[in-house]
Each structure stands twice: as structure tokens, then as C-alpha cells.
Amino acid sequence: MLPHMRYSVFKVLRDGLTSNRHLQPAWRDAVPKPHYDIVIVGGGGHGMATAYYLAKVHGLTNIAVVEKGWIGGGNAGRNTTIIRSNYLLAANEPFYEWSMKLWEGLEQELNYNVMVSQSGIINLIHSDAQRDAYVRRGNAMILNGAGAKLLSREDVREHLPFLDFDNGRFPIKGGLQQPRAGTARHDAVVWGYARAASALGVDIIQNCEVVDFLFQDGRIAGVKTTRGDIKADKTALAVAGNTSRLTSKLGFRLPIESYVLQAFISEGLKPFIHGAFTFGAGHFYCSQSDKGELVFGGDIDGYNSYAQRGNLPVVEDVFEGGAALIPFLPRLRYLRQWAGICDMSMDGSPIMCVGPVPGLYLNAAWNYGGFKATPASGWCFAHTIARDEAHPLNKNFRIDRFRTGHLIDEKGVGAQPNLH
Ligand SMILES: Cc1cc2nc3c(=O)[nH]c(=O)nc-3n(C[C@H](O)[C@H](O)[C@H](O)COP(=O)(O)OP(=O)(O)OC[C@H]3O[C@@H](n4cnc5c(N)ncnc54)[C@H](O)[C@@H]3O)c2cc1C
């Protein structure tokens, strides 16, 4: 990044004193070249982070990120911004903990304010069985250096005094807290990676939809797009909910189903929630944005869809779950609701691997929890593409596990709702 482009307090002062006359676009909106070493399809968080780490860590800069709309217009800009590393299984926990570590230094790394706020997350406990499961998960987190605290009912009351602790059906019995978890400004993460990748020479090509693939000698040799053919030695997919659409052009089906997940925000309120909390038993989770809005969500919609909008029965379901936990929730006014397409795998864990077709690299199946994975996903996918082999942290995210039976069945994180 050229010195005059670095963001700092001095730059803010200089731009202010010169009426912003020297402001420059944060990244180049590139025109496609006929050939790249690597084409990454999908300008969400994962695609952009991959491009950045390919350039920064592996020194590969002849790269294009091809995005059918605008960067960050997919799930990256539609999620509820929660980041955490509170997983159980050995195949997942170290990966998400590495992501957490990257989040902790991301603003300095990218020289961009992605608004990481480590205000913590609490998973509420409503039954003895849930407590057993959370104790086990908390121990796995502690063993992996992620940190975890088991909270009593009274501890939870100190953090979240406004909850209905004595709800007849879902009395609150405690919680599992990860104090280092929190939130980050979702679309700023995409912009930050885009700016840093662009400064290293990566081409970011928006309004360019990949409609098919080019083949040569039995390998994928690039992509056909709405802006012409782009040849590439390596083609990497990071298109989240649209992955199965693109792989259908290659003649194979993935163990992924695309579902819509909705999110909601209320009117702004004075700050009263520090961190996020989840109500797995009632299918609801919530945090408060810096503007004061309650940001919350719940279940996926009940049918497969590629539409980025949700249906009304799930709206009702989410509000019912929320009202069982937060008695004043129905008295608030609601500003907006939106939806994104989630790529749900059959064991709830991601797929990140070389192949399954020569020349292709796959990054998918983030279910409804891929935002927190963004930095580690970019880091590991860049390694996988550059070296043609998985990084130790994603070696278990192979696609053939669905054939061999080596599933990563992370209960309560994948195909079950509310632990975003
Ligand atoms: C409502 C909601 C709430 C969520 N909350 C959380 C949360 O709190 N925490 C968490 O960790 N995760 C959360 N998630 C999940 C998370 O947002 C996703 O798993 C993650 O963003 C997916 O990776 P991505 O950012 O690369 O995807 P996306 O941003 O969807 O990027 C994929 C991109 O590919 C582009 N694309 C698709 N097809 C083509 C094509 N043919 N040609 C070119 N470009 C194409 C799309 O336009 C899109 O921009 C949530 C998701 C939703 C929908």
C-alpha cells in the first residue's frame, strides 16, 4: 500500500483540512484480463480474504476476484456479525480459534477499521442435558486455548438482567460464555480485505457473473462470464449459497442444500446489551449494534431456495422465540428484515479442498456460521490453492468425507439453529 493511502489520524486530519480533495477509491474496479494465474469466483468475505492471503503470504498477485453483483452484497453483508470460536470437535475448534486470533489483529493487518468488538457471547442453558453438553464444549475450548467460562444462573443475571429467568417452559439455568467472542462490522471486513488485496495487485471485477467453465485437456481452464471468457490456471469457488448452482455446470452434485436465513433489526435503544447471547432451546439469538438496534435471528426457512428473501411464518417463529426470552420484545418497533442464502452441508461443517475436478478448488458449506470463519477460511484456502494441498487446519474439510463416512458432526453448530 502506498504511504499516502495508509489510513491514520494524520490522514483524517489532512483530508479534513483539504475538503477531502485527495480521497481515492479504496480499491480498483478492474476490467477482466484474458488470463490470470488464479480466478476466485465470489467477492464475499471468503473470496476476498483468500485473494489477500494469496498475495500477502504466498506472493501470488496475478489474481482476479470475479463477483456477479457488488462485493459484500451476499451473505458477507447480510449476516448478524457474530464472531466466536466456541466449537467442540478437534476438526473444527483449532480452525475457528485461528480465525479468532486473526480477527484480533485484523484491523492492524489490513489498516482498516472492521470494528472488531470482543464483547463476548453467552450460550444460555435451560436443561441439565444442555449443561452437560456445554461443559464438554467449554472443556474442549479451554484445551484449545479459546477460553470459556461456565456461568451460573446468577452470573447470567448480572450480564443479562432483562431476560425472563423463570419462563415456565425455558427457565434459565446458566450459560457458557466465551469472553473473547464478539462482533465485527460485516461488510467492512470485505472492504478491508478488498482494499488490501487490491493494493497488492489483485483485480476485483464486479458485475461479472460466472455462467460456465472453460475446459482444456480434462482440466478446468477458467470461467465463462457475462463479461467474456477469463482463462485461469486455477479456478477457486467461494460463492457460498450459490455453490451447488455452479457445480451443477460441472455435472456433479454436492452434499449441500441452499436455505434462506433471515435477520432482523429493531429501532435504536440505549446500550443495554454487552455482547451476544443465544437461546438454542427456543431458536433465537441476539446482540445490540453500535447504533443501538437489536440485531437478531433464529431458524432457517423450511424449504430450499436461492431467493435472498425469507417467508412470514419464520418471521413469526423468530418473534415467538424472542418474546419467550425477552418479555418486552413485542413492544419494540422493527426497522428491517432481510435474508441470505446459506450453503448447508449434511454434517454442518465446511468443505475446503483441492478438486474434485482438476483445476478446481472448493470453499463452501459454511452453513449459517461462515462469517466468523472469514479470516481462517481465506488463510487456509490460499494455502490450499497455492500449494495444491490442504493446510493442517482444513485437512478434515474434505469433500470425500461424505463418501468415506468421516463426518464432522458438530452438534448444535451445523444443521441446528441459533449458535451463530
Ligand atoms: C441472516 C444471516 C445471518 C448470519 N449470521 C452469521 C453470524 O452471526 N456469524 C457467522 O459466523 N456467520 C453468519 N452467517 C453466515 C455467513 O454470513 C456466511 O457463512 C458467510 O458470509 C459466507 O461466506 P462469504 O462471505 O464468502 O459469502 P457471500 O458473501 O455470500 O459471498 C459469495 C459471493 O459470491 C457471489 N456469487 C455467487 N454466484 C456467483 C457467480 N455465478 N459468479 C460470480 N459471483 C457469484 C455472490 O454474489 C456473493 O457476493 C449468517 C448468514 C445469514 C444469511
The ligand as an SDF file (V2000), in Angstrom:
LIG
                    3D

 53 58  0  0  0  0  0  0  0  0999 V2000
  -29.0350  -13.7310    8.0140 C   0  0  0  0  0  0  0  0  0  0  0  0
  -27.6830  -14.3590    8.1910 C   0  0  0  0  0  0  0  0  0  0  0  0
  -27.0500  -14.2570    9.4310 C   0  0  0  0  0  0  0  0  0  0  0  0
  -25.7910  -14.8230    9.6160 C   0  0  0  0  0  0  0  0  0  0  0  0
  -25.1580  -14.6070   10.7930 N   0  0  0  0  0  0  0  0  0  0  0  0
  -23.8970  -15.0620   10.9690 C   0  0  0  0  0  0  0  0  0  0  0  0
  -23.1970  -14.7450   12.1670 C   0  0  0  0  0  0  0  0  0  0  0  0
  -23.6800  -14.0140   13.0360 O   0  0  0  0  0  0  0  0  0  0  0  0
  -21.9340  -15.2540   12.3230 N   0  0  0  0  0  0  0  0  0  0  0  0
  -21.3640  -16.0660   11.3820 C   0  0  0  0  0  0  0  0  0  0  0  0
  -20.2520  -16.5280   11.5980 O   0  0  0  0  0  0  0  0  0  0  0  0
  -21.9890  -16.3270   10.1950 N   0  0  0  0  0  0  0  0  0  0  0  0
  -23.2410  -15.8450    9.9640 C   0  0  0  0  0  0  0  0  0  0  0  0
  -23.8910  -16.0860    8.7790 N   0  0  0  0  0  0  0  0  0  0  0  0
  -23.2260  -16.8970    7.7370 C   0  0  0  0  0  0  0  0  0  0  0  0
  -22.1940  -16.0980    6.9420 C   0  0  0  0  0  0  0  0  0  0  0  0
  -22.6950  -14.8440    6.5650 O   0  0  0  0  0  0  0  0  0  0  0  0
  -21.7680  -16.8890    5.6980 C   0  0  0  0  0  0  0  0  0  0  0  0
  -21.4650  -18.2280    6.0480 O   0  0  0  0  0  0  0  0  0  0  0  0
  -20.5400  -16.2980    5.0300 C   0  0  0  0  0  0  0  0  0  0  0  0
  -20.7050  -14.9150    4.8540 O   0  0  0  0  0  0  0  0  0  0  0  0
  -20.3450  -16.9850    3.6750 C   0  0  0  0  0  0  0  0  0  0  0  0
  -19.1270  -16.6380    3.0450 O   0  0  0  0  0  0  0  0  0  0  0  0
  -18.9440  -15.3720    2.0780 P   0  0  0  0  0  0  0  0  0  0  0  0
  -18.8490  -14.1680    2.9090 O   0  0  0  0  0  0  0  0  0  0  0  0
  -17.8040  -15.5920    1.1820 O   0  0  0  0  0  0  0  0  0  0  0  0
  -20.3050  -15.4560    1.2380 O   0  0  0  0  0  0  0  0  0  0  0  0
  -21.0070  -14.3610    0.3470 P   0  0  0  0  0  0  0  0  0  0  0  0
  -20.8530  -13.0030    0.9000 O   0  0  0  0  0  0  0  0  0  0  0  0
  -22.3880  -14.8460    0.0800 O   0  0  0  0  0  0  0  0  0  0  0  0
  -20.1050  -14.4070   -0.9600 O   0  0  0  0  0  0  0  0  0  0  0  0
  -20.3770  -15.1820   -2.1020 C   0  0  0  0  0  0  0  0  0  0  0  0
  -20.3820  -14.2290   -3.2830 C   0  0  0  0  0  0  0  0  0  0  0  0
  -20.4060  -14.9940   -4.4800 O   0  0  0  0  0  0  0  0  0  0  0  0
  -21.1390  -14.2440   -5.4280 C   0  0  0  0  0  0  0  0  0  0  0  0
  -21.5640  -15.1720   -6.4950 N   0  0  0  0  0  0  0  0  0  0  0  0
  -22.4790  -16.1500   -6.4120 C   0  0  0  0  0  0  0  0  0  0  0  0
  -22.6030  -16.7770   -7.6020 N   0  0  0  0  0  0  0  0  0  0  0  0
  -21.7440  -16.1730   -8.4460 C   0  0  0  0  0  0  0  0  0  0  0  0
  -21.4260  -16.3520   -9.8260 C   0  0  0  0  0  0  0  0  0  0  0  0
  -22.0330  -17.2900  -10.5670 N   0  0  0  0  0  0  0  0  0  0  0  0
  -20.4920  -15.5250  -10.3800 N   0  0  0  0  0  0  0  0  0  0  0  0
  -19.8580  -14.5720   -9.6470 C   0  0  0  0  0  0  0  0  0  0  0  0
  -20.1510  -14.3430   -8.3310 N   0  0  0  0  0  0  0  0  0  0  0  0
  -21.0750  -15.1400   -7.7480 C   0  0  0  0  0  0  0  0  0  0  0  0
  -22.3030  -13.6750   -4.6250 C   0  0  0  0  0  0  0  0  0  0  0  0
  -22.8900  -12.5530   -5.2680 O   0  0  0  0  0  0  0  0  0  0  0  0
  -21.6100  -13.3150   -3.3070 C   0  0  0  0  0  0  0  0  0  0  0  0
  -21.2020  -11.9580   -3.2590 O   0  0  0  0  0  0  0  0  0  0  0  0
  -25.1620  -15.5440    8.5480 C   0  0  0  0  0  0  0  0  0  0  0  0
  -25.7990  -15.6520    7.3050 C   0  0  0  0  0  0  0  0  0  0  0  0
  -27.0400  -15.0580    7.1180 C   0  0  0  0  0  0  0  0  0  0  0  0
  -27.7020  -15.1540    5.7750 C   0  0  0  0  0  0  0  0  0  0  0  0
  1  2  1  0
  2  3  1  0
  2 52  2  0
  3  4  2  0
  4  5  1  0
  4 50  1  0
  5  6  2  0
  6  7  1  0
  6 13  1  0
  7  8  2  0
  7  9  1  0
  9 10  1  0
 10 11  2  0
 10 12  1  0
 12 13  2  0
 13 14  1  0
 14 15  1  0
 14 50  1  0
 15 16  1  0
 16 17  1  0
 16 18  1  0
 18 19  1  0
 18 20  1  0
 20 21  1  0
 20 22  1  0
 22 23  1  0
 23 24  1  0
 24 25  2  0
 24 26  1  0
 24 27  1  0
 27 28  1  0
 28 29  2  0
 28 30  1  0
 28 31  1  0
 31 32  1  0
 32 33  1  0
 33 34  1  0
 33 48  1  0
 34 35  1  0
 35 36  1  0
 35 46  1  0
 36 37  1  0
 36 45  1  0
 37 38  2  0
 38 39  1  0
 39 40  1  0
 39 45  2  0
 40 41  1  0
 40 42  2  0
 42 43  1  0
 43 44  2  0
 44 45  1  0
 46 47  1  0
 46 48  1  0
 48 49  1  0
 50 51  2  0
 51 52  1  0
 52 53  1  0
M  END
$$$$
